[in-house]
Amino acid sequence: MKRLTFLRSGYYVDIKRIKVALFSIEFNMTNKIIGIGVSLGLFLTTGPTWAVPNFLVLGLQTPGTSGTLTLPEPADNSPVLIPLGERIDPGSGRLVEGYAIIHYKDGNAKPEGKPGKGGGTACYAFFANGAKWRTVEPWLMNSSNASSLDGTTVFNTQAAALAKWEDAADGTVGSGLGVDIVGTGLATTSALVADTESPDNQNEVYFADVSTADAIAVTIVWGIFGGPPWARELVEWDQVYDDVDYDWSLNGAAGTMDFDNIATHEDGHTVGLADIYDSTCGAVTMYGYADYGETNKRTLEPADILGVSTLY
């Protein structure tokens, strides 16, 4: 067997592990052509040296999702926003903070105190003013789920949900302009792990059990939330959808969580928006609770659009 070594120039030699587009890819090399396609329609082959484009179309063979997401106990009696502490971002070497935002079923775990760090109007808020994506990164999704939903449809639904926020970032839905905030998604069957201890330079989305009672989904964000607004930045996001305690659907079926509804809300956290718990704002996408069969969060309301366009 041979090993792959990553070179800063973008070439790979004597290979076993590649790190491309911030994702770790493991495979064994033989002296035959291997079935890993790249975005330009090329294939990697063995040999002394290969030039590799920036993105790979993955067909990894590791099945399933990653066990149970166990979150730390909240330190401030606010069950909707759990601080994860400060860590060094391995990509930039900067000190960043992490937060886990929990999306509960309607009526459960009423928050005590303010769930977000940033200000805003009555119907939108930020983690912190100015804390947004300043670089575009790809994201990775394992859409395997216990509800037997078609994985390709689930992946496309997530991509479309993120696109809603990007479309609205210029203040007008459907203008054809928008802002490229989160980059391109890649589908994989590799087991993924949300990062509660420190960021790992991978933005990961998957289904798994969530240890916190009544949690429908969790979005974890790492970033710089202090200092002057112009220096604040999001650096990583992960999402976990609980398919152990909840059944999921793609059509708002009774007794299920509608994936488009929940994903569109979670993706608001991904771009930097905080939850809203004012009951007079109950119709907005970023309202902090959801219920079975609910679909109203699939579309962005004026307050959601104003929030994301103000941030970007």
N, C-alpha and C positions, 0 to 999 in steps of 0.2 A: 504494500500500500504506500501511497505517497501523501505528503502533507502540503497544503496550500499555505503560503505565507503572504500576508497583505503588505504591499509596498505603497508608500505615500504617492507615488507617481500614478497609481491606478492600474498597475500591472500585478499579475499574480503568478507565482512560481512555486513548484514543489508543494502541492496543495492538499490540505484537508479542511481548513475552516476559512470561510470568507466572511468579511463584514462589509456589506454593501448597503447604502441607503439606510444606515443605522440599524440594520437587522442582521443577526447572526444566522448563518446558514451552514449546517453541517452535513457532509456527505462523504462517501468514499470514492476515490478516483480509481479507475482501471485504465487499461490501454485502449479502451473502446470509447466511442462517442457516448456521452451521458445525456439523459433526457431532461436537461434544464434549459428552457428557452429563455431568451432575453428579449427586451422590448423592441429591438430592431430586427427580430426574426432570426437571430444567429444562435449558434450552440457552442458551448464550451467543449473543447476536446483536450486530450492529454498532449503533453509536449513540454518543452522547457519553459515557455513564456507565452501568456495570452493577454491581450488587451480586453477589458471587460467594461461594457457600458454601465451607466449609473444605476439602472433598475433591472431587476430580474423578475420574470413571471414565475412564481414559485409553484412547485408541486411536491411539497414535503410530505413525508409518509408517516410522521408521528401523529397518531390519532388522539382525539379527545381534548378536553379542556383540563384545567388545572385545579383539581380538588376543591377546597373550600377557601374563600377569601375571608380571613379573620382580621378584623379591624381592632385597633386598640380602644380601650374605654375612653370616652370623651373626658377631657380634663376640666371643662368649663361648664358642665351641666347643659350643654347644647347638643342634643343627640343628632342634629342634622348636619353639623360641620365638625369634623374631628381633625385637630392639628396632628400632623405627622412629624413635626420637628424640622430642624435645619440640617441640611447635608450639603456636601460639595457636589455640584453637578459634574459628572465625569466628562461631559463633552466640552465644557467651557472652563472648568476649574473655579467657577463662581459659587458663592454660598447661596443656596436657594431654600425656600420653605415648601412643605407639602401639606395638602389638605385633602381629606376624603369627604365628599358631599353625598349624603345618603338620601335617596328618594323613597319616601314611605307611601304605603297605601293610605288613602284618604281617611282622616280621623285618628290615625295612629301616631304616637310619639310627637305630640305637639311641642314645638320648640320653646325653649326658655331663653329669651334674649335674641340678639341679632345674629342671623346665621352667616351673613357675609361681612367682609371687611370694608368694602367700598361703599360710597354713597350712591345716590340716584334719586329718581322720582319715586312716587308711591308704587308704581307698577314696573319698575326695572331697577336693577342695581348691579354693581360690579364687585368682583373680589377686592379690587383696589383700583382707584382711578388711574387709568393709563396702563394697567396690567393686561397686556394683550400679546398676541403672536407677532413677532417682528422678523421671524424667518419662517420659511415654508418647509415642513417636514412630512414625509410619508407616514402612513399609519398601517397597521397590520391587524387583520381580523380573522379569527377562527369562528365561523358561523355555525359549527356543530351545536346542536341543542337537543334537550330532552323532550321537546314538544313536537318533534318530527317535522319542523318547518323546513322548507327547501332552502338549503344553504346559500345558493346563488341569489335567490330572491331576498333573503335576509341581508346578505352583503350589499346588494344593490339598494335596498331600503335604507341601510345605514349611510351609504354614500350619498343618496338623495337627501337624507335628513341634514347632513352636513352642508350640502349644497344650498339648502334653503337659507341658512345663516350667511353663507358667502354671498348669495344673491342679494340679501337684504342689507348687506354691509355698506352699500352706497346710498341707502335710505329709500330705495324704490324697488319693490319686488317686481321681477319680470323685465327689468330695463335692459338686460343683456350685458350689464357692466359688472357690478359687484366687486368683491375682493377675494383673491386666492389666499385663504387663511391657513388651511390645514394640509394642503397638498393631496397627493394621490394615495388611494387605498390599495393594499395588496391582500389578496385572500390566501390563507394557508390552513393546513390541517395540523400544524405544529402546536403543541401544548403551550399556552401563554400564561404569564404570571403578572398580575398587577403589582405595582411597586409601592409598598407601604413603608419600606425601610429607607430607600433612597432611589433617586431616578437612575435609569439605566440606558437612556437615549433611545428607547423604543416606545412608541405609542401603540398600546395593545387593547383590543376589544374582543370580548368573548363571553360565553355563558358558563356559569358555575354556581355552586352554592355560596350564599353570603351568610356568615355566622350571625350578623345582627338581626334580631327579630323584626319582622314586618318590612324589611328592606326589599324594595323591588329591584333597584339598581344602585350602583355606586360609581361615581366618577371621581378619579383621583387626579389632582392637578399639582404640578410642581412649578414654582416660579419665583420671581423677585417681586414682592408686594410692598416693600418699604422704599424709602428714599424719594427723590423727586419723581413725579409721574412719568417723565420722559425716559427714565432709566428702569422703569418697571417692565417686567416681561414674563410671559409664560414660556416654559421650556419643555414640558412633557405632560401628557395626559394618558390615562388608562380608563377603561370602562368595563364593568362586570354586571351582567344581567342575571338575576337569580331565577334559574329554571328548575330549582328543587322545590321551593315553596310556592311557586306560581307557574301556571300554564300560560303559554304565549300563543298569539295568533297574529295573522296579517290582515284580518278583516274586522277587528273590533268585536269578535264573538263574545257573547255573554259568558262570564266566569273566567275570562282570560285577560291578560295584559296585552294590549295592542302594541306590537313592537315599534311601529312607526311613531305612535303617540309618545311612548317612553323615550325612544332614541332621539327624537327631535328635542325634547326637553334636556336630555343628558348632553346633547351636542351644544346646547346653549352654554352649559358649564365649560365645555371644551374651548369655546371661543372667548370665555372670560366673564360670562354673566352669572350672577348669584341667584339663589332662590328668592321668591317673593311669597310672603305668608299673610299679607293683608287680604282678608276675605273679599274686599271690594274689587280686588284684582284677580278673582278666581278664574276668569276666562283666559288669562294670558298663558302663553306656553311655559313661562318660567314660574308659574304658581307651583309651590313646593310639594303638592300631593297629587296622587292619581288614584284611579279606581278601575275596577273591572269593566271591560267593554268601552272605556273612555277613548274617544278619538279626537277631541277638540284641540289637543296639543299638536296635532299634525300640521296645522297651519299657524303662521306667526301673526300675532295681533299687532296693532299700531305701537303699543308700548314696547314689544319685543324688537320691532324694527327700529324704533327710535333708540333703544338701548344699544344694539349692535352697531348701528351707524354712527352713534356718538362715540363709541369706543374706537371704531376704525376709520 
